[in-house]
Amino acid sequence: SAQAYAAPVALVTAVTVKARTRDGTTWSALTEARFTTPTPFDALQVTEVMYHPPLGATPNADDYEFIEIRNAGATAVDMSGVRFTRGIFYTFSEGMVVEPGRYIVLVANESAFSARYPGVVPWGTYAGRLDNDWDTVELVNPQGTIIVSFSYADSAWWPPEADGEGYSLVPVDPAARDGLSVASAWRISTYVLGSPGAEDGVVTPVPPEI
């Protein structure tokens, strides 16, 4: 069932290609490689994580958790069926679209978040909570393929300022896909309480207060 190679082969979906050569009647060993095609979801970045917020007006500090996503691409991304499956749990509804360059925020408690960050409108409320000690966060596409996956911790080189002292975690390189589970891949936010819904360091429409 193999096909002889005669010209470049166009790959339009993810596929595993197996190949070998023949010299006379002698075959080489079989080699294989997995090829994937770019998808719109490649433009999605997790750009800020507030996993251990400081206390506020509510008795539960976890109510102020949030996670921020950005569409870093040049075209809109249809988020229908995209979901967080570890750390927090949230599925984007049919028809949800993120425009190019836009930051969106998912929160643990909408009323608590809105009180702390007036003027920043969250996209949705997730189930579950980000653990204050360590956790794994995973975002997958509608088919279950991982878009972004990383783990964080509150020990061994991780920024202590993000562990209940008011700052969020921000990736050093938002475009990175690999190596995000090490402390050196993250830094603390520019400002206390972070800057959800905007590029880190950009003040939110109304300065947040604890």
C-alpha positions in Angstrom: 0.0 0.0 0.0 3.1 2.3 0.0 3.4 5.0 -2.6 6.6 5.8 -4.4 7.9 9.3 -3.9 7.8 11.3 -7.1 7.1 14.9 -6.0 6.7 17.0 -2.8 3.6 15.9 -0.8 1.2 18.5 0.5 0.1 17.9 4.1 -3.3 19.5 5.0 -3.9 17.8 8.3 -1.8 16.3 11.1 -0.3 13.0 9.9 2.5 10.5 10.6 4.7 9.8 7.6 6.6 6.6 7.3 9.3 6.1 4.7 12.2 3.9 3.6 14.4 3.5 0.5 15.2 0.6 -1.8 18.5 -0.2 -3.5 17.8 -3.0 -5.9 16.1 -5.5 -3.7 17.4 -4.2 -0.4 15.2 -2.0 1.8 16.4 0.4 4.4 15.1 0.5 7.9 11.7 2.2 8.3 11.7 5.8 9.6 8.8 7.9 10.6 8.0 11.4 11.7 4.9 13.2 12.9 3.9 16.4 11.0 1.3 18.9 12.3 -0.2 21.8 10.5 -0.6 25.2 12.1 -4.0 26.0 13.7 -5.7 29.2 14.8 -5.3 28.1 18.4 -1.5 28.4 18.1 -2.0 32.2 18.6 -3.5 31.7 22.0 -1.3 32.5 25.0 -1.8 32.3 28.7 -0.4 35.7 29.7 -1.2 36.1 33.4 -2.1 33.8 36.4 -3.2 35.1 39.8 -3.1 31.8 41.6 -2.8 33.0 45.3 -4.4 36.5 45.6 -4.2 38.6 48.7 -7.2 38.9 51.0 -9.8 41.5 50.2 -13.3 42.4 51.3 -14.5 38.8 51.0 -13.3 36.3 53.6 -12.0 33.9 50.9 -8.9 35.2 49.0 -9.4 32.5 46.3 -12.4 34.5 45.1 -10.0 37.0 43.5 -8.2 34.4 41.3 -8.0 35.0 37.6 -6.3 33.7 34.5 -5.7 35.8 31.4 -5.5 34.7 27.8 -4.4 36.7 24.7 -5.0 36.1 21.0 -1.6 37.1 19.7 -2.5 36.3 16.1 -3.5 38.5 13.2 -7.0 37.0 12.8 -9.9 36.3 15.2 -10.0 32.9 16.9 -13.3 31.0 17.3 -13.1 29.6 20.8 -16.1 27.3 20.5 -15.3 24.2 22.4 -11.9 25.3 23.6 -11.6 24.4 27.3 -9.5 24.3 30.4 -9.3 20.7 31.6 -6.7 20.9 34.5 -6.2 23.4 37.3 -9.5 25.1 36.5 -12.5 23.9 34.4 -14.1 26.1 31.8 -15.5 25.5 28.3 -15.9 28.4 25.9 -19.5 28.5 24.5 -20.4 28.2 20.9 -19.7 31.4 19.0 -17.3 32.9 21.4 -14.6 34.7 19.3 -11.5 36.5 20.5 -10.4 39.3 18.2 -6.7 39.8 17.3 -4.6 41.2 20.1 -7.3 41.0 22.6 -6.8 39.9 26.2 -9.6 38.0 28.0 -10.0 37.1 31.6 -11.6 34.2 33.3 -12.3 34.5 37.0 -13.1 32.4 40.1 -15.8 34.8 41.4 -17.2 37.5 39.2 -18.5 39.8 41.9 -15.3 39.7 43.9 -13.2 40.3 40.8 -15.4 43.2 39.7 -15.1 44.9 43.1 -11.3 44.6 43.0 -10.9 45.5 39.3 -13.7 47.9 38.4 -13.9 48.5 34.7 -12.5 45.1 33.8 -15.2 42.8 32.4 -14.5 39.1 32.8 -15.4 36.7 30.0 -16.6 34.0 32.3 -16.4 32.2 35.7 -14.5 28.9 35.9 -15.1 26.0 38.1 -12.4 24.7 40.5 -9.6 26.7 42.1 -6.0 27.2 41.4 -4.0 25.5 44.2 -2.0 27.9 46.3 0.9 25.4 46.6 1.3 23.9 43.1 -1.0 23.0 40.2 -1.1 22.1 36.5 -3.0 24.3 34.1 -4.1 22.8 30.7 -5.9 24.4 27.8 -7.1 22.2 25.0 -8.8 22.6 21.6 -12.2 21.1 20.8 -10.6 17.8 19.8 -8.7 17.6 23.1 -5.3 18.4 21.7 -3.2 20.5 24.1 -2.8 24.2 23.2 -0.9 25.2 26.4 0.0 23.1 29.4 2.2 24.1 32.4 2.8 23.6 36.1 3.6 26.2 38.7 4.7 26.0 42.4 5.2 28.2 45.4 8.6 26.8 46.3 12.1 26.3 44.9 12.9 29.4 42.9 9.4 30.4 42.1 8.7 34.1 42.8 7.5 34.4 46.4 5.8 37.7 45.6 3.2 35.8 43.7 2.4 33.5 46.6 -0.2 35.6 48.5 1.8 38.8 48.4 -0.3 40.6 45.8 1.5 39.9 42.5 0.5 37.6 39.7 2.7 35.3 37.5 3.5 36.6 34.0 5.4 34.5 31.4 8.8 35.9 30.5 8.1 34.8 26.9 4.3 34.7 26.3 4.8 33.0 22.9 6.7 30.0 24.5 4.9 26.6 24.3 7.6 24.5 25.9 9.5 24.9 29.2 6.7 26.8 31.0 6.8 24.5 34.0 10.1 25.9 35.3 10.4 29.0 37.5 12.7 30.8 35.1 9.9 31.0 32.6 7.9 33.3 34.8 8.2 36.6 36.5 6.0 38.7 38.8 3.6 41.3 37.4 4.8 44.9 37.1 2.2 46.1 39.6 0.6 44.7 42.7 -2.7 42.9 41.8 -1.5 42.6 38.2 -3.2 44.1 35.2 -5.9 41.7 34.1 -7.4 42.4 30.7 -4.4 44.4 29.5 -0.8 44.0 28.7 1.3 43.7 31.9 2.3 47.1 33.1 -0.7 48.8 31.5 -2.9 50.3 34.3 -6.5 49.1 34.2 -9.2 51.7 33.5 -9.8 52.3 37.2 -6.8 51.6 39.4 -7.5 48.5 41.5 -7.7 48.5 45.2 -7.6 45.8 47.8 
